[in-house]
Amino acid sequence: MSTGGVFMEAAKKAGFGFLVFTAVALVHSVFLKPDLWLLGFFGAAITLVIAEPESRFTEPRALLGGVLVSFCCGLAAAHFMPGQPAAIVVACSSAILLMTLLRVQNPPAGAAAAIAASGTYDWTALIAPTATGMLMIVLAHQAWKHFNQTRL
């Protein structure tokens, strides 16, 4: 691929990522306090679905299931170990265990466990912004795959 072709492909990916992240941010900023809608694993998940759309880590089951399982692990750790740095360790290791057993491994989900274990969020955050944001990313992933398959 020529240098121009590489640049155009990179620009297309960056543009789509910008659109997806903007959509997630706008939807959540309408319904949530500004400090609650931006979760670090959204950026990692968007990058993963654009860079490796055919990876097993980007299957809808892994994207949505992995993050939800991990966020639950983090919330539980924060509940049972409030204010303890070890809560993050417990959350991430239990998330790895459960994602593996449930076959929903997703690398960005590790961050979901750590973020939830910080104690900043409550159980309502499992629905919004976590599930709603990941559902939007899953839908964007399907659109990205469709767009790239139809132009071949």
Residue pairs with C-beta under 8 A, 6 or more apart in sequence:
1 9
13 50
13 51
16 50
16 140
16 144
17 46
17 47
17 50
19 140
20 46
20 136
20 137
20 140
21 42
21 43
21 46
23 136
23 140
24 37
24 42
24 129
24 133
24 136
24 137
25 37
25 38
27 132
27 136
28 36
28 37
28 38
28 128
28 129
28 132
28 133
29 37
31 128
32 128
32 129
36 121
36 125
36 129
37 129
37 133
39 112
39 115
39 129
39 130
39 133
40 111
40 115
41 67
41 108
41 109
41 111
41 112
41 115
42 133
42 134
42 137
44 107
44 108
44 111
45 63
45 67
45 106
45 108
45 134
45 137
46 137
46 140
48 55
48 57
48 58
48 107
48 108
49 58
49 63
49 137
49 140
49 141
49 144
50 144
52 58
53 141
53 144
53 145
53 148
54 145
56 62
56 105
57 63
57 66
57 105
57 106
57 107
58 141
60 138
60 141
60 142
61 103
61 104
62 104
62 105
62 106
63 106
63 134
63 137
63 138
63 141
64 131
64 134
64 135
64 138
65 99
65 102
65 104
65 106
66 99
66 104
66 105
66 106
66 108
66 109
66 112
67 106
67 108
67 109
67 112
67 130
67 134
68 126
68 130
68 131
68 134
69 95
69 98
69 99
69 102
69 104
69 109
70 91
70 92
70 95
70 98
70 99
70 106
70 109
70 110
70 112
70 113
70 116
71 109
71 112
71 113
71 115
71 116
71 125
71 126
71 130
72 116
72 126
73 90
73 91
73 92
73 94
73 95
73 98
73 113
73 116
73 117
74 87
74 88
74 91
74 95
74 112
74 113
74 114
74 115
74 116
74 117
74 118
75 116
75 117
75 121
75 122
75 123
75 125
75 126
76 91
76 94
77 87
77 88
77 90
77 91
77 94
77 113
77 116
77 117
78 87
78 91
78 116
78 117
78 118
78 119
78 121
80 87
81 87
81 90
82 119
83 119
87 117
87 119
88 113
88 114
88 117
88 118
90 117
91 113
91 114
91 116
91 117
92 110
92 113
92 114
92 117
94 113
95 109
95 110
95 112
95 113
96 110
99 105
99 106
99 109
112 130
115 121
116 125
